[in-house]
Amino acid sequence: MIYDVVIIGGGVTGCCIARTLSKFDLNIALLEKEADIASGTTKANSGVVHAGYASPREYLKRDMCITGNKMYTQAVEELNFSFQRIGSFVVALEDNQIKKLEEERRQGTQDGVPGLEVILDKKKIKYMEPNLTDEVVGVLHAPSAGIVSPYGMTIALAENAAMNGVKFFRNQKVRRIKHQNYTFTIKTKKEEFKAQNIINAAGVYGAKISKLVGLDYFNIMPRKGEYILFDRNAMHLNKILFPTPTKVSKGILVCPTVSGNTFVGPNAQNISDKKDIATTAAGLKEILDGGMNLVPKLPVRSSIRNFAGLRAVPDTYDFIIDNTDVYGFINVVGILSPGLTSCYAIAERVVEFLELLGVNTKVKEDYNPNRPKPERFNEFTKKELDDKIKKDPTWGRIICRCETIPEREILNAIHSPVGATTLDGIKFRCRPGMGRCQGGFCRPRVIEILSRELNISYEEVVKMGEDTNFLVAKTKDVVLNKMRGDIEE
Ligand SMILES: Cc1cc2nc3c(=O)[nH]c(=O)nc-3n(C[C@H](O)[C@H](O)[C@H](O)COP(=O)(O)OP(=O)(O)OC[C@H]3O[C@@H](n4cnc5c(N)ncnc54)[C@H](O)[C@@H]3O)c2cc1C
C-alpha cells in the first residue's frame, strides 16, 4: 500500500502532526526508531508552555509559540492531558534588569501575549510566590504560561491519532529513502514503506533524514540541558520561575511539574554526541547554584532523579518548517525550545504545506477529536473505588506504593491504542517508578505484568528498547551452568 503521508519521528512534533492530519481522509503512518513514542527530546525537557515573549521577534518560533500557547486550551479539552496555566515569573535580582523586563512586556503585549505585567511590589511578589528569594527586585508576570506533562500530552496525541486511523510503527529506524515517480520508498531495518509525502520530524537526527533525499542545507547540533527532580512532598511552588535571560538560553529555572514535583534546570552545553544524555557533577552543581539564586531553600536532600535532554539546535537557531525542493518532502526540524509549546501551530503549518501539494484536507465525517481521560485510582472517591474494586479486583492490587498505582492502570496502559510495551512505556503512561523509590519496589511486579500481558519471557522485558533488559537468566540456572562449566573444565 502507498501511504498518503509517512511521518518520521514519534516525538511531540510527529505525534501532533499525526493527530492533526488524522482528521482528514488520508492513509497515514508514523515511523519511530525507538521502542516507544516520546523517547527523544520530548521526554526530557522543562514541560513549560511558554507565554511567547522570549524569542527574538524576527524568528518564526516566536509566532508559533504565541499561537501554540493559545491552542492548548482546546487541545486539553479534547485530549484530557494534564496541563495547568499557573503563570510564570521572570525574576530581576538587580535594578538594571527591570528595563529588560519592561521591554519584554511591551513587545510581548504588542505581539498578542495576554496579561503581561511587570510587578515591582515585593510584598505582592512574595505573596504570589513565597519561595522566591528576598533579593527579588521585580518580576515579569506572564499568566498565560503553563506546565504540561510533555510525554503525557504526546501519548494522548498518539492515542487520538491511532483512534482516527493513523498507524504507528515503533522500532522502525529509517535508514534509506528512494524517490521515484512521485513516490517515496522508505527502508527501515525491518520493513519497507511507500508514501506519496514524507514529513521529517526526526529531532536531533533531522539533518540525517533530510540528507537521505539529497537535501543538505542545514545542520543540527545537540545542546544538552541537565535537571534535578525533587520529591513531591519537598516543596510546593505556585509559579514557574525564570531568571532574567541571557543570549544563549532562558536560564536555569525552578519549576513545578503537573504531578506536584519541583525541578531545577536546565543548563546549556553544546556537545557533539547525539546520544549523550549523561548528567555530570559539574552540570548538576551549575544548575543547583543557578536555581538557588531564585529559590535559596531548594530541597537539595530530597532530590530523587537527575536527567538530561538534548535541544536540536539548527544553524539558523530557528524552527525549519519547509516545503522542500524534493516534491512531497516536508522538513519539520530544528524544533528546539519552545517546540513543545508550538506543536499545535507547527502542525497547522504542515497542513497548509500539504494543501499546496494537493493533498486532500477535507475533514472526514467520523473524525473524533476526543481522547477519553485515563481512569486514575488517586482521582476516585472512596465509594467509587469500592465499587470499582468489587467489579474488578485489579483496581485494588497496588503495584507502585510511592504513587499508589494499581494493576488496572498498568493493564490499561498496555492495552491502550499505541500501548506500552516497555517499563519506561508504563512509567510514562501511569507513573510506577516515578516516585521516591524510583521503581525499587514495583519494578519486578511490572516486569511480571508486562511478561504475562505481552506473552514474552521475563528476560525479554526491556526498560526502553534493545539491550535494556533487566533480567538475563534465573539465578539458579546461572549458578548451575557455572558449576557444570567448572566440572567440565
Ligand atoms: C533541556 C530542554 C528543555 C526544553 N524545555 C522546553 C519547554 O519548557 N517548553 C517548550 O515548549 N519546549 C521545550 N524544549 C523543546 C522541546 O522539548 C522540543 O522542541 C520538542 O520535544 C521536540 O520534539 P520533536 O518531536 O521535534 O523531537 P524528538 O522528541 O526528539 O522526536 C524525534 C523522534 O524522531 C525519532 N527518530 C530519529 N531518527 C529516526 C529515524 N531514523 N527513524 C525513525 N525515527 C527516528 C527519535 O527517536 C525521536 O523519538 C526543551 C528542550 C530541551 C532539550
PDBQT file of the ligand as one rigid body, heavy atoms in Angstrom, charges set to zero:
ROOT
HETATM    1  C1  LIG A 501      16.556  20.906  28.057  1.00  0.00    +0.000 C 
HETATM    2  C2  LIG A 501      15.335  21.210  27.235  1.00  0.00    +0.000 A 
HETATM    3  C3  LIG A 501      14.306  21.993  27.753  1.00  0.00    +0.000 A 
HETATM    4  C4  LIG A 501      13.191  22.296  26.984  1.00  0.00    +0.000 A 
HETATM    5  N1  LIG A 501      12.139  22.942  27.555  1.00  0.00    +0.000 NA
HETATM    6  C5  LIG A 501      11.047  23.235  26.819  1.00  0.00    +0.000 A 
HETATM    7  C6  LIG A 501       9.932  23.878  27.411  1.00  0.00    +0.000 A 
HETATM    8  O1  LIG A 501       9.879  24.068  28.609  1.00  0.00    +0.000 OA
HETATM    9  N2  LIG A 501       8.913  24.237  26.602  1.00  0.00    +0.000 N 
HETATM   10  C7  LIG A 501       8.915  24.007  25.273  1.00  0.00    +0.000 A 
HETATM   11  O2  LIG A 501       7.988  24.414  24.603  1.00  0.00    +0.000 OA
HETATM   12  N3  LIG A 501       9.926  23.329  24.689  1.00  0.00    +0.000 NA
HETATM   13  C8  LIG A 501      10.987  22.931  25.437  1.00  0.00    +0.000 A 
HETATM   14  N4  LIG A 501      12.015  22.249  24.882  1.00  0.00    +0.000 N 
HETATM   15  C9  LIG A 501      11.932  21.887  23.485  1.00  0.00    +0.000 C 
HETATM   16  C10 LIG A 501      11.062  20.662  23.248  1.00  0.00    +0.000 C 
HETATM   17  O3  LIG A 501      11.379  19.656  24.166  1.00  0.00    +0.000 OA
HETATM   18  C11 LIG A 501      11.290  20.187  21.829  1.00  0.00    +0.000 C 
HETATM   19  O4  LIG A 501      11.001  21.259  20.961  1.00  0.00    +0.000 OA
HETATM   20  C12 LIG A 501      10.420  19.015  21.437  1.00  0.00    +0.000 C 
HETATM   21  O5  LIG A 501      10.438  17.997  22.379  1.00  0.00    +0.000 OA
HETATM   22  C13 LIG A 501      10.919  18.487  20.091  1.00  0.00    +0.000 C 
HETATM   23  O6  LIG A 501      10.146  17.390  19.733  1.00  0.00    +0.000 OA
HETATM   24  P1  LIG A 501      10.430  16.611  18.405  1.00  0.00    +0.000 P 
HETATM   25  O7  LIG A 501       9.303  15.685  18.224  1.00  0.00    +0.000 OA
HETATM   26  O8  LIG A 501      10.715  17.577  17.313  1.00  0.00    +0.000 OA
HETATM   27  O9  LIG A 501      11.799  15.846  18.682  1.00  0.00    +0.000 OA
HETATM   28  P2  LIG A 501      12.021  14.473  19.482  1.00  0.00    +0.000 P 
HETATM   29  O10 LIG A 501      11.207  14.406  20.702  1.00  0.00    +0.000 OA
HETATM   30  O11 LIG A 501      13.482  14.302  19.634  1.00  0.00    +0.000 OA
HETATM   31  O12 LIG A 501      11.451  13.381  18.499  1.00  0.00    +0.000 OA
HETATM   32  C14 LIG A 501      12.127  12.964  17.346  1.00  0.00    +0.000 C 
HETATM   33  C15 LIG A 501      11.877  11.493  17.198  1.00  0.00    +0.000 C 
HETATM   34  O13 LIG A 501      12.422  11.037  15.970  1.00  0.00    +0.000 OA
HETATM   35  C16 LIG A 501      12.910   9.739  16.174  1.00  0.00    +0.000 C 
HETATM   36  N5  LIG A 501      13.861   9.426  15.104  1.00  0.00    +0.000 N 
HETATM   37  C17 LIG A 501      15.088   9.965  14.901  1.00  0.00    +0.000 A 
HETATM   38  N6  LIG A 501      15.700   9.386  13.858  1.00  0.00    +0.000 NA
HETATM   39  C18 LIG A 501      14.832   8.464  13.360  1.00  0.00    +0.000 A 
HETATM   40  C19 LIG A 501      14.887   7.531  12.295  1.00  0.00    +0.000 A 
HETATM   41  N7  LIG A 501      15.987   7.395  11.523  1.00  0.00    +0.000 N 
HETATM   42  N8  LIG A 501      13.827   6.724  12.072  1.00  0.00    +0.000 NA
HETATM   43  C20 LIG A 501      12.708   6.808  12.849  1.00  0.00    +0.000 A 
HETATM   44  N9  LIG A 501      12.622   7.669  13.899  1.00  0.00    +0.000 NA
HETATM   45  C21 LIG A 501      13.653   8.494  14.145  1.00  0.00    +0.000 A 
HETATM   46  C22 LIG A 501      13.554   9.822  17.545  1.00  0.00    +0.000 C 
HETATM   47  O14 LIG A 501      13.755   8.558  18.134  1.00  0.00    +0.000 OA
HETATM   48  C23 LIG A 501      12.570  10.686  18.296  1.00  0.00    +0.000 C 
HETATM   49  O15 LIG A 501      11.612   9.947  19.006  1.00  0.00    +0.000 OA
HETATM   50  C24 LIG A 501      13.131  21.873  25.646  1.00  0.00    +0.000 A 
HETATM   51  C25 LIG A 501      14.142  21.074  25.122  1.00  0.00    +0.000 A 
HETATM   52  C26 LIG A 501      15.213  20.716  25.929  1.00  0.00    +0.000 A 
HETATM   53  C27 LIG A 501      16.253  19.774  25.413  1.00  0.00    +0.000 C 
ENDROOT
TORSDOF 0
